[in-house]
């Protein structure tokens, strides 16, 4: 399946984040790939933006929120909780239209735990 898209990708990083953090780089990379890959897959035009925001910190720990905002097809509000549970797809026609089965979101939520 060949599909053309016209969208922009961007990253917004909270300026209050420390320059260096210690953590599991492999797991974090997997999460970014899963979340942003899913957003890119379902966005034909518009924007895909990864946001990284400092929530709170108490030495030596820091809580950071990662969010991906896109102008893709969206998820029905009634199906949002199910999307991050065991694999389910909001609409079965999606895999025919965009390809793949889409288990990235449940995988990302498990990697966060």
VEXDREN-130579 format. One record per residue: residue number from 0; residue in three letters; chain; x, y, z of N, C-alpha, C, O, CB in turn. Coordinates in steps of 0.02 Angstrom, whole numbers. Glycine has a CB too. Layout:
BEGIN
   num   residuo   cadena      n.x      n.y      n.z     ca.x     ca.y     ca.z      c.x      c.y      c.z      o.x      o.y      o.z     cb.x     cb.y     cb.z
   NUM       Ala        A        X        Y        Z        X        Y        Z        X        Y        Z        X        Y        Z        X        Y        Z
...
! end
This chain:
BEGIN
   num   residuo   cadena      n.x      n.y      n.z     ca.x     ca.y     ca.z      c.x      c.y      c.z      o.x      o.y      o.z     cb.x     cb.y     cb.z
     0       Unk        A       43      -59        0        0        0        0       45       62        0       88       69       43      -49        0       61
     1       Unk        A       34      105      -48       72      167      -51       25      224      -37      -29      229      -67      106      176     -121
     2       Unk        A       45      267        9        2      322       29       45      384       35      100      382       61      -35      307       97
     3       Unk        A       19      440        9       57      503       16       24      544       71      -37      547       77       59      542      -51
     4       Unk        A       66      577      110       42      619      165       78      685      162      135      690      139       53      584      233
     5       Unk        A       44      737      184       76      802      190       62      828      260        9      857      273       49      852      135
     6       Unk        A      110      818      304      103      842      372      171      864      398      223      846      369       73      788      418
     7       Unk        A      171      901      451      233      923      482      241      887      549      192      874      584      235     1000      491
     8       Unk        A      303      872      566      319      842      631      358      892      672      398      931      646      360      776      622
     9       Unk        A      345      892      738      380      938      781      387      910      851      355      861      870      345     1004      784
    10       Unk        A      430      942      891      441      922      960      440      986     1002      472     1035      986      510      884      968
    11       Unk        A      402      984     1057      400     1039     1106      427     1012     1172      396      968     1203      328     1069     1114
    12       Unk        A      484     1039     1193      515     1015     1255      513     1070     1307      532     1127     1293      588      993     1242
    13       Unk        A      488     1054     1365      483     1101     1421      553     1128     1438      599     1088     1450      451     1066     1484
    14       Unk        A      562     1193     1438      628     1221     1453      649     1209     1526      708     1220     1543      628     1296     1438
    15       Unk        A      603     1188     1569      619     1174     1639      645     1103     1650      658     1084     1708      559     1186     1681
    16       Unk        A      653     1065     1598      681      998     1605      757     1002     1614      789     1045     1583      663      953     1544
    17       Unk        A      786      958     1655      859      957     1661      890      938     1594      858      905     1553      881      907     1717
    18       Unk        A      952      958     1583      987      942     1521     1000      867     1514      999      840     1459     1053      980     1517
    19       Unk        A     1012      833     1570     1027      762     1569      982      726     1620      971      750     1675     1102      748     1584
    20       Unk        A      958      667     1599      917      625     1642      945      554     1639      974      534     1589      842      627     1621
    21       Unk        A      935      516     1692      956      447     1694      893      404     1691      846      415     1729      999      430     1757
    22       Unk        A      892      357     1645      833      314     1638      846      259     1588      903      248     1566      773      354     1617
    23       Unk        A      794      224     1571      798      168     1524      788      194     1453      732      201     1429      745      114     1541
    24       Unk        A      843      209     1419      840      240     1353      806      194     1302      768      218     1260      911      256     1329
    25       Unk        A      817      129     1306      787       82     1259      711       82     1266      675       86     1216      814       12     1269
    26       Unk        A      686       79     1327      614       79     1339      583      145     1316      530      146     1286      599       66     1414
    27       Unk        A      616      200     1332      590      266     1312      588      272     1236      541      299     1208      634      322     1342
    28       Unk        A      639      247     1203      641      248     1129      584      208     1101      552      229     1053      709      221     1104
    29       Unk        A      569      149     1129      514      108     1106      447      145     1113      405      141     1069      511       42     1145
    30       Unk        A      439      180     1168      377      217     1180      369      272     1128      316      280     1099      376      247     1251
    31       Unk        A      423      310     1116      420      363     1066      404      336      997      363      364      961      487      402     1065
    32       Unk        A      436      282      979      423      252      913      351      229      908      318      240      857      471      193      900
    33       Unk        A      325      196      960      256      172      958      206      229      954      161      228      912      242      130     1020
    34       Unk        A      214      278      997      165      332      999      168      377      938      117      393      907      174      374     1061
    35       Unk        A      229      398      919      234      443      862      220      405      797      192      433      750      303      476      859
    36       Unk        A      241      342      794      228      302      734      153      294      722      130      298      665      260      234      741
    37       Unk        A      116      284      776       44      277      770       13      343      746      -31      342      703       13      256      837
    38       Unk        A       36      399      773       10      464      752       25      478      679      -18      501      642       40      520      796
    39       Unk        A       87      463      658      106      474      588       64      429      542       42      450      488      181      460      578
    40       Unk        A       54      367      563       17      319      522      -54      343      507      -80      332      452       14      252      557
    41       Unk        A      -86      376      556     -156      395      548     -165      470      534     -221      495      539     -193      377      610
    42       Unk        A     -112      504      516     -117      576      499      -98      584      426      -40      574      407      -71      619      545
    43       Unk        A     -146      603      386     -133      614      315     -112      685      300      -74      698      253     -194      595      273
    44       Unk        A     -136      732      340     -116      802      332     -123      837      399     -163      817      442     -159      838      277
    45       Unk        A      -85      891      408      -87      928      471      -23      922      509       31      930      481     -145      904      514
    46       Unk        A      -28      907      574       31      906      618       34      844      661      -17      814      679       31      968      662
    47       Unk        A       95      824      678      109      774      729      161      807      775      216      823      752      135      705      698
    48       Unk        A      144      816      838      188      851      885      199      808      947      150      787      980      160      920      904
    49       Unk        A      261      796      964      280      762     1026      293      816     1078      334      860     1067      343      715     1016
    50       Unk        A      258      812     1135      268      861     1189      299      825     1249      278      771     1268      201      895     1208
    51       Unk        A      349      857     1278      382      831     1338      378      885     1391      404      941     1381      457      810     1323
    52       Unk        A      347      869     1448      335      920     1499      354      894     1568      339      837     1586      261      941     1498
    53       Unk        A      387      936     1606      405      921     1675      343      929     1718      312      982     1718      464      966     1700
    54       Unk        A      325      877     1756      267      881     1800      288      903     1870      265      954     1895      231      814     1803
    55       Unk        A      330      863     1901      355      881     1967      419      842     1980      434      793     1947      301      867     2023
    56       Unk        A      456      866     2029      517      830     2046      532      837     2120      517      888     2152      576      855     2004
    57       Unk        A      562      785     2145      588      784     2214      652      744     2210      651      683     2199      535      753     2266
    58       Unk        A      707      779     2218      773      748     2209      776      679     2239      756      672     2297      827      791     2238
    59       Unk        A      798      628     2206      829      627     2139      780      607     2084      801      589     2029      888      579     2140
    60       Unk        A      715      609     2097      666      588     2046      631      647     2013      625      701     2042      615      542     2077
    61       Unk        A      608      635     1952      571      686     1916      515      650     1877      526      596     1850      618      727     1867
    62       Unk        A      457      680     1875      402      653     1836      395      695     1773      393      757     1775      335      653     1877
    63       Unk        A      391      660     1717      386      692     1652      326      665     1615      314      604     1615      452      682     1611
    64       Unk        A      289      708     1583      233      688     1541      253      690     1468      283      739     1446      170      733     1554
    65       Unk        A      236      638     1432      248      635     1360      179      632     1327      137      592     1347      293      573     1340
    66       Unk        A      169      673     1277      105      673     1242      118      682     1167      164      717     1146       59      730     1268
    67       Unk        A       77      649     1128       80      657     1056       14      686     1034      -40      658     1047       95      589     1019
    68       Unk        A       17      743     1002      -43      775      975      -39      772      899       14      785      870      -49      850     1000
    69       Unk        A      -94      754      869      -94      751      796     -162      772      770     -210      779      807      -77      680      772
    70       Unk        A     -165      782      705     -227      801      672     -253      742      631     -286      752      580     -217      864      628
    71       Unk        A     -239      682      655     -260      621      620     -334      608      627     -373      652      645     -221      562      645
    72       Unk        A     -354      546      614     -424      528      612     -457      527      681     -518      529      686     -433      461      580
    73       Unk        A     -417      525      733     -444      527      801     -471      461      825     -474      412      788     -499      578      804
    74       Unk        A     -490      460      889     -518      401      921     -584      420      952     -588      471      988     -468      371      975
    75       Unk        A     -635      382      939     -701      394      969     -693      398     1045     -664      353     1075     -751      337      949
    76       Unk        A     -718      453     1077     -710      461     1149     -733      401     1190     -704      387     1243     -748      522     1172
    77       Unk        A     -782      364     1167     -806      306     1203     -758      247     1198     -763      200     1238     -874      285     1176
    78       Unk        A     -712      248     1151     -664      193     1141     -595      208     1170     -552      164     1170     -658      178     1068
    79       Unk        A     -583      268     1195     -515      288     1216     -487      244     1272     -428      227     1269     -516      360     1239
    80       Unk        A     -527      226     1321     -501      184     1376     -481      115     1350     -431       87     1372     -553      177     1431
    81       Unk        A     -520       88     1304     -506       21     1278     -441       20     1237     -407      -31     1235     -564       -3     1235
    82       Unk        A     -425       75     1205     -366       78     1162     -302       62     1200     -257       30     1173     -360      147     1129
    83       Unk        A     -296       84     1263     -236       72     1302     -239        8     1342     -192       -8     1379     -223      131     1348
    84       Unk        A     -294      -30     1337     -300      -94     1371     -267     -147     1327     -224     -132     1286     -374     -112     1386
    85       Unk        A     -289     -210     1336     -266     -263     1292     -284     -244     1221     -331     -207     1210     -296     -333     1312
    86       Unk        A     -248     -269     1172     -256     -243     1104     -328     -248     1080     -361     -300     1084     -212     -281     1057
    87       Unk        A     -351     -191     1055     -416     -186     1021     -409     -129      972     -369      -83      981     -475     -174     1072
    88       Unk        A     -449     -131      920     -446      -77      871     -514      -42      872     -566      -75      873     -429     -104      800
    89       Unk        A     -513       24      872     -574       64      878     -621       49      820     -682       50      829     -558      138      880
    90       Unk        A     -595       37      761     -636       25      702     -599      -24      658     -544      -11      636     -651       93      663
    91       Unk        A     -629      -82      645     -595     -134      607     -578     -114      536     -534     -144      505     -638     -196      605
    92       Unk        A     -611      -64      508     -596      -42      440     -530       -4      437     -502        6      383     -652        2      413
    93       Unk        A     -504       17      495     -442       56      498     -383       16      471     -343       42      432     -428       79      570
    94       Unk        A     -378      -48      490     -320      -88      467     -322      -97      391     -269     -100      360     -319     -156      501
    95       Unk        A     -381     -101      362     -384     -106      289     -363      -40      256     -330      -41      204     -456     -124      267
    96       Unk        A     -381       17      286     -367       81      257     -294      102      266     -262      127      219     -412      134      286
    97       Unk        A     -266       91      326     -199      115      342     -147       60      346      -87       75      348     -200      153      407
    98       Unk        A     -167       -3      347     -121      -58      352     -100      -71      425     -102      -25      466      -59      -44      310
    99       Unk        A      -80     -132      439      -57     -150      506     -114     -162      553     -173     -150      537      -13      -95      534
   100       Unk        A      -97     -186      612     -149     -202      662     -151     -153      719     -201     -150      755     -137     -271      689
   101       Unk        A      -98     -113      729      -99      -59      777      -92      -75      850     -124      -43      891     -160      -24      769
   102       Unk        A      -52     -125      870      -45     -140      941        3      -92      977       21     -106     1034      -20     -210      951
   103       Unk        A       23      -37      945       73        7      974       50       41     1039       90       47     1085       91       60      925
   104       Unk        A      -13       62     1043      -35       98     1102      -36       55     1165      -11       77     1217     -103      127     1091
   105       Unk        A      -65       -6     1163      -60      -47     1223       12      -63     1241       29      -66     1300      -99     -112     1213
   106       Unk        A       54      -73     1191      126      -86     1205      157      -28     1241      195      -38     1289      164     -101     1139
   107       Unk        A      142       33     1221      171       92     1253      148       98     1324      187      116     1368      152      155     1214
   108       Unk        A       84       82     1338       60       89     1407       93       36     1452      105       50     1511      -17       81     1409
   109       Unk        A      109      -23     1426      143      -73     1465      215      -52     1478      241      -63     1533      142     -141     1429
   110       Unk        A      248      -23     1429      317        0     1437      322       56     1489      373       61     1523      345       23     1370
   111       Unk        A      270       96     1496      270      150     1545      267      122     1616      295      152     1662      213      198     1533
   112       Unk        A      234       67     1626      220       40     1693      283       22     1730      280       -1     1787      175      -21     1689
! end
